[in-house]
Amino acid sequence: MGLEIKILDFGDIELESSFLVLGRDCGRVRRVPVYGFLILGGQYPIVVDTGYRDNAIMETLGMRGLQFHENMVERQLANHGVRPGDVRYICHTHLHIDHAGKDDHFPMNSTVVINRRELEYSVSGLMHPQYPKPDIMHLVERLHTPGSLRLEDLEMSGPIELIPGVYLEAAEGHTEGSMNVHVDTNDGRATICGDVIYDFNDQIIEPVRSFGPEEYQVTGNHSGSKRREKAAMRKLMHSGAKYILPVHDKPAKIEAGRVVGRLDMAIPGPVSQSVPRRDWFPA
Ligand SMILES: [Zn+2]
């Protein structure tokens, strides 16, 4: 019996388009989803990313939060019969404002799992407003509460098995400490990639303002070099994962390093929302 991934819908955000894909539609506003993921069928339920704290906090970046009652983490988990206290691990792809905003809705004995480099980076002052004080202060509370925070050194350790079928690996893109979460489902490996990819179509399938389809476009919001970003995307696309799940775009189905299908939004299969809408469609 393999693992299943349920998509949690934490509400949308509106932001400037070129923040997501470098040079795209400068000055125009885009609306994108903010997803989290619930991994079921294993030893324990695991959550990956918790969305943003509230609509007001998105204003600190000049963005607009569109979070409604149904997007609350408790409601999203309840759709799958899970309560916050049932969740054993809360993993973070990274700690940006829209990824770790609801950790204080979970009890302190649900362990938050982060790559140590990301916690360091969050207090470096680099990308400062994207790591909001209340979220980071809560993690410091956890640091001082035995058992409530687990830090990995994925750059040095290589991939780590969190529970059977769930592996954490350094992403080497987007932020200094981002991590990918690999999940072995009945239908092959699915990789949750955080913000290493924001937009499959405009970065990977038909990269905007690029000289060729293999020359991926980078985001407008990354901490390392463009070369590193491109390599992190390449690593993902060729990792052998059958599905790649970003946080701000629909999941993609991958074959031989290419996108061969998209999920809009829920499906019969290993990755789904609570209410199925449409099936996979060709890229
Ligand atoms: Zn994000």
Boltz pocket constraint, residues with backbone or C-beta under 6 A from the ligand:
constraints:
  - pocket:
      binder: B
      contacts: [[A, 96], [A, 98], [A, 99], [A, 195], [A, 247], [A, 248]]
      max_distance: 6.0
